[in-house]
Amino acid sequence: MENKLEKIISLAKRRGFVYPGSEIYGGLAGTWDYGPLGAEMMHNIKEAWWKKFVSSRDDMYGIASSIIGPEQVWAASGHLEHFTDSLKKGKFNIMFKSKIGALKEETSNVYLRPELAQGMFVNFKNIIDSFHPKLPFGIAQIGRCFRNEISPRDFLFRVREFDLMEFEYFVREKDWEKYFEYWRKEMWNWIEDVGIDKNKASELEVAPENRAHYSKRTIDFEYDFPFGKKELYGLAYRTDHDLKNHKLDYYDEDTKERFVPHVIEPTFGVGRTILTILDSAYTEDELGGEKRVFLKFKPSVAPVKVAVFPLLKNKPELVNKAKEVYEMVKKEVQPVVFDDNGNIGKRYRRQDEIGTPFCVTIDFQTLDDNTITVRDRDTGKQERVKIEELCFILREKF
């Protein structure tokens, strides 16, 4: 499809998914602001990830660590030495550096985190002391990271400020291959869960010379973006690199052994997830003899689940009834929108374009027999159902 990325960017801005950062001042490269629909979609993705990988499991401990880290953390992790990008004249560290302290002679260097991992590692002992977990177990978090990218590009793909969803899974060294394979399969399940086109996704075994300084094995989950096949997610075997450098270990209370666990790390970028879902969902077709664009979102990530319409906005009896239905649905399914702007055809097209799975219309027949129409986004087909059955039917569809 020609210029697909440009079409996605245009739709994203027009419909309130994503705006250029600081646009009224000419924009700031590598930064993007999420509008109401983008923020809702981001929330849905984070919530689904947290439920799948953290709250539904007994072996995962969620945290939220500080964005700012002292220089000692990044020296121990190897980022001060290795986290660089090439320039013509030497190497350039892409971490954002700052100072902390009020007086010049008392200031110390700090860095905005370029990854989430160190927050999990420096809290490793705290989790053990508080919860006494048995191996294997994981520490997970969702949070914002910062990288001073030399050339941010390709919309949400390469940016300077971004959200990651990540966990460190601690295992015995002899078990690392088993759990690496386990999490590889779980990452494929996640790709399917959120509606990413699996036919455009693939694995790349990263060569030793291209792996991060801490990794002994890395798989990139790549996606065929409009601008080429690029990394979507990563799965790394970080060995015992980080815990060893932070001088941390684990005491097994059953076997009386003290040792340094090894680590499997699945990493998921939120912005790249949104970009990939937008690309997977973007669809052009014909409906009723007219061309249309719609986003074929899975309901779990759709920023609007249901739209409720009165057939005509100048008929108070239809508007009042539609508002009753809207309030009823809102108690069961969220988010829901009430839309009476423009004719019914334009409303359907607008909701299609933002990916709303179902539209509910209140018309004159509703006033006679208490039935409404439910329209399916993908097919455009409508079915008539009783109002009292609507919420049950919607839950079934979801």
C-alpha positions in Angstrom: 0.0 0.0 0.0 1.6 3.3 -1.1 2.5 5.8 1.5 1.0 3.7 4.3 3.0 5.3 7.0 2.0 8.8 5.9 -1.6 7.7 6.0 -1.3 6.2 9.5 0.4 9.4 10.8 -2.3 11.6 9.2 -5.1 9.5 10.7 -3.3 9.4 14.1 -3.1 13.2 14.3 -6.6 13.9 12.8 -8.4 11.5 15.1 -6.4 12.3 18.3 -4.2 9.3 18.7 -0.7 11.0 18.4 0.5 14.6 18.0 4.0 15.9 17.4 5.6 17.0 20.6 5.7 20.8 21.2 4.1 21.3 17.8 3.1 24.9 18.4 6.8 25.8 18.8 7.9 23.9 15.7 8.1 20.5 17.3 10.8 18.6 19.1 12.3 15.8 17.1 11.9 12.3 18.7 9.1 13.3 21.0 5.4 12.6 20.5 2.3 13.4 22.6 -0.6 10.9 22.9 -4.0 12.4 22.5 -7.2 11.1 24.1 -7.5 8.1 21.9 -3.8 7.3 21.9 -3.7 7.6 25.7 -6.6 5.3 26.1 -5.0 2.8 23.7 -1.7 3.0 25.6 -3.6 2.4 28.9 -5.4 -0.7 27.4 -2.0 -2.1 26.2 -0.3 -1.6 29.6 -3.3 -3.0 31.5 -3.4 -6.1 29.2 0.4 -6.6 29.6 0.3 -6.2 33.4 -2.6 -8.7 33.7 -0.9 -11.3 31.4 2.6 -11.1 32.8 2.3 -9.8 36.3 -1.0 -9.9 38.2 -2.3 -13.2 36.9 1.0 -15.0 37.9 2.3 -16.1 41.3 6.0 -15.8 40.3 6.1 -12.1 39.3 6.6 -9.0 41.5 5.7 -5.6 40.1 7.5 -2.5 41.0 7.8 1.2 39.9 11.3 2.4 40.2 12.8 5.9 40.0 13.5 7.4 36.6 16.7 9.1 37.9 19.7 6.9 38.7 23.1 7.8 40.3 26.3 7.5 38.2 27.3 4.4 40.3 24.4 2.4 38.9 25.3 3.0 35.3 29.0 2.4 35.9 28.2 -1.0 37.4 25.8 -2.0 34.7 28.3 -1.1 32.0 26.2 1.7 30.4 28.7 4.4 30.9 31.2 2.5 28.9 29.1 0.7 26.4 25.9 2.6 25.8 27.0 4.6 22.8 26.2 5.5 19.2 28.9 6.0 16.6 29.8 9.4 15.3 32.5 10.3 12.7 34.8 11.6 15.4 34.7 9.0 18.3 31.8 7.6 20.4 28.7 9.4 21.9 26.9 8.1 25.0 23.2 8.4 24.4 22.1 8.6 28.1 20.7 11.9 29.2 23.0 13.3 31.9 22.1 15.8 34.6 23.3 17.1 38.0 21.6 16.8 41.4 22.1 19.1 44.4 21.6 22.8 45.1 25.2 23.9 45.5 27.8 23.6 42.7 30.4 22.0 45.0 27.9 19.5 46.3 26.4 18.3 43.0 26.7 14.8 41.7 26.1 13.2 38.3 22.8 11.5 37.6 21.2 10.0 34.5 17.7 9.5 33.1 17.4 5.8 32.7 17.9 4.4 29.2 16.3 1.1 30.2 14.0 -0.3 33.0 16.3 -3.2 33.9 18.5 -1.5 36.5 15.5 -0.6 38.5 14.7 -4.3 38.9 18.3 -5.2 39.6 18.9 -2.6 42.3 15.6 -3.7 44.0 16.5 -7.4 43.8 17.6 -7.5 47.5 14.5 -5.5 48.6 12.2 -8.0 46.9 14.0 -11.0 48.5 13.9 -9.4 52.0 10.3 -8.4 51.7 8.8 -11.5 50.0 11.3 -14.3 50.2 10.5 -15.6 46.6 11.6 -19.0 45.4 13.5 -19.3 42.1 12.4 -18.9 39.4 10.7 -15.6 39.9 10.5 -12.2 38.1 10.5 -8.5 38.8 8.4 -6.4 36.4 7.6 -2.8 35.7 6.2 -0.4 33.2 7.9 2.9 32.9 9.4 5.7 30.9 12.9 5.7 29.5 15.1 8.2 27.7 17.8 7.9 25.0 19.5 10.8 23.3 19.1 9.3 19.8 21.2 11.0 17.2 18.6 10.5 14.4 15.1 9.8 15.7 12.9 8.7 12.9 10.0 6.7 11.5 7.2 8.1 13.7 6.9 6.2 17.0 9.7 3.7 16.1 12.9 5.6 17.1 12.3 8.3 19.7 14.0 10.0 22.6 11.4 9.4 25.2 9.4 6.2 25.4 7.6 3.7 27.6 8.8 0.1 28.1 7.1 -2.9 29.6 9.8 -5.3 30.9 10.7 -7.9 33.4 13.8 -9.7 34.7 13.2 -13.4 35.3 15.7 -14.9 37.7 16.7 -18.6 37.2 19.4 -21.0 38.0 22.1 -21.0 35.3 21.3 -24.6 34.3 17.7 -23.7 33.6 18.2 -20.6 31.4 17.6 -22.3 28.1 14.3 -23.8 29.3 13.0 -20.5 30.5 14.3 -18.6 27.4 12.2 -20.9 25.3 9.2 -20.6 27.6 9.2 -16.8 27.4 9.8 -16.9 23.6 6.5 -18.7 23.2 4.7 -16.3 25.6 5.9 -13.4 23.6 4.4 -14.9 20.5 1.1 -15.4 22.4 1.2 -11.7 23.4 1.7 -10.6 19.8 -1.5 -12.5 18.9 -3.4 -11.2 22.0 -3.1 -7.6 21.0 -3.9 -8.1 17.3 -0.4 -7.7 15.8 -0.3 -9.4 12.3 1.7 -12.5 13.0 2.3 -13.0 9.2 4.4 -9.8 9.3 6.3 -10.8 12.4 9.4 -13.0 12.6 12.4 -13.9 14.8 16.0 -12.9 14.3 18.8 -14.6 16.1 21.1 -11.7 16.9 24.8 -12.3 16.1 27.3 -12.0 18.9 28.9 -8.9 17.5 25.5 -7.1 17.5 24.3 -8.1 20.9 24.2 -5.8 23.9 27.3 -5.9 26.2 25.3 -7.9 28.8 23.8 -10.5 26.5 24.9 -14.1 25.8 21.9 -14.7 23.5 19.3 -12.3 22.1 16.3 -12.9 19.8 14.7 -9.9 18.2 11.0 -10.1 17.3 11.0 -8.2 14.1 8.0 -6.7 12.2 7.7 -5.7 8.6 6.9 -2.0 9.0 6.1 0.2 6.0 9.7 1.5 6.3 11.2 -2.0 6.4 11.8 -5.0 8.7 12.8 -3.7 12.1 13.0 -4.8 15.8 9.7 -4.8 17.6 10.5 -6.6 20.9 13.6 -8.3 22.4 14.3 -11.4 24.4 17.8 -11.5 26.0 19.7 -13.8 28.2 21.6 -11.4 30.4 23.5 -14.1 32.3 24.5 -13.0 35.8 26.1 -9.8 34.4 24.0 -7.3 36.3 23.6 -8.9 39.7 27.3 -9.8 39.8 28.3 -6.2 39.0 25.9 -4.9 41.6 27.4 -7.4 44.1 24.1 -9.1 44.7 23.3 -12.8 45.2 20.6 -15.2 46.3 20.4 -17.5 49.3 18.3 -20.6 48.8 16.8 -21.3 52.2 16.0 -25.0 51.3 19.4 -26.1 49.9 21.5 -23.6 51.9 23.3 -22.5 48.7 24.3 -18.9 48.0 24.8 -18.0 44.3 24.2 -15.4 41.7 21.0 -16.2 39.6 21.0 -15.7 35.8 18.4 -13.6 34.1 16.0 -13.9 31.1 14.7 -10.5 30.0 11.7 -10.0 27.7 11.3 -6.3 26.6 8.2 -4.7 25.0 8.2 -1.1 23.8 4.8 0.6 24.2 5.2 3.0 21.3 6.3 0.3 18.9 3.4 -1.8 20.0 1.0 1.0 19.2 2.7 1.7 15.9 2.6 -2.0 15.0 -1.1 -2.4 16.0 -2.0 0.7 13.9 -0.2 -0.8 10.9 -1.8 -4.2 11.5 -5.3 -2.7 11.9 -5.2 -0.1 9.1 -7.6 -1.3 6.4 -9.0 0.2 3.3 -12.1 -1.3 1.6 -15.5 -0.6 0.1 -18.7 -0.6 2.0 -22.1 0.2 0.5 -20.4 1.2 -2.7 -18.1 3.8 -0.9 -14.5 3.6 -0.1 -13.7 3.7 3.6 -10.7 3.5 6.0 -11.1 1.6 9.3 -8.9 0.3 12.1 -9.5 -3.3 12.7 -8.5 -3.3 16.4 -9.1 -6.1 18.7 -11.7 -4.9 21.3 -9.1 -5.4 24.1 -7.0 -2.5 22.7 -9.6 -0.4 21.0 -9.7 3.1 22.5 -13.5 3.2 22.2 -15.4 -0.1 22.6 -18.9 1.1 21.8 -20.5 4.3 20.3 -24.1 5.2 21.0 -26.1 7.3 18.6 -29.5 8.9 18.4 -30.6 8.5 14.7 -31.4 12.3 14.6 -30.0 14.9 17.0 -32.9 17.3 16.6 -35.5 14.8 18.0 -35.4 15.2 21.8 -37.2 11.9 22.3 -34.4 10.0 20.4 -31.6 11.9 22.1 -33.1 11.3 25.6 -33.5 7.6 24.9 -30.0 7.3 23.5 -28.6 9.0 26.6 -30.4 6.4 28.7 -28.8 3.6 26.7 -25.4 5.3 26.8 -25.5 5.5 30.6 -26.6 1.9 30.9 -23.8 0.6 28.6 -21.2 2.8 30.3 -21.8 0.9 33.6 -20.9 -2.4 31.9 -18.4 -1.6 29.1 -15.8 1.2 29.0 -14.9 3.3 27.3 -18.1 4.3 25.5 -18.9 7.5 23.6 -22.1 9.3 22.9 -22.0 10.7 19.3 -24.6 12.9 17.7 -22.4 15.0 15.5 -23.3 14.9 11.8 -25.5 12.5 9.9 -25.6 8.8 10.8 -23.4 7.8 7.8 -20.6 10.2 8.8 -20.8 9.0 12.4 -20.3 5.4 11.3 -17.3 6.4 9.1 -15.8 8.3 12.0 -16.1 5.4 14.4 -14.8 3.0 11.8 -11.7 5.2 11.4 -10.9 5.2 15.1 -11.5 1.5 15.3 -14.7 1.3 17.4 -15.9 -2.3 17.2 -19.7 -1.6 17.7 -22.1 1.2 17.1 -25.5 1.3 18.8 -28.3 3.3 17.2 -31.5 4.5 18.7 -34.2 5.2 16.1 -38.0 5.6 16.0 -38.7 1.9 16.2 -36.8 1.9 19.6 -39.6 4.1 21.0 -42.2 1.5 19.9 -40.6 -1.8 20.8 -37.5 -1.0 22.9 -35.1 -2.5 20.4 -32.0 -0.9 19.0 -29.5 -1.7 16.2 -26.0 -3.0 16.8 -23.6 -2.4 13.9 -20.4 -4.4 13.4 -17.4 -2.3 12.4 -15.7 -5.0 10.2 -18.7 -6.1 8.1 -21.1 -3.1 8.5 -23.9 -5.6 9.2 -26.6 -4.6 11.7 -28.7 -6.7 14.0 -31.7 -5.6 16.0 -31.7 -6.5 19.7 -33.7 -5.6 22.8 -32.2 -2.9 25.0 -32.3 -5.2 28.1 -30.2 -7.8 26.2 -27.6 -5.3 24.9 -25.0 -5.4 27.6 -25.1 -9.2 27.6 -24.7 -9.3 23.9 -21.8 -6.8 23.9 -20.0 -8.8 26.6 -20.4 -11.9 24.5 -18.9 -10.2 21.5 -16.0 -8.9 23.5 
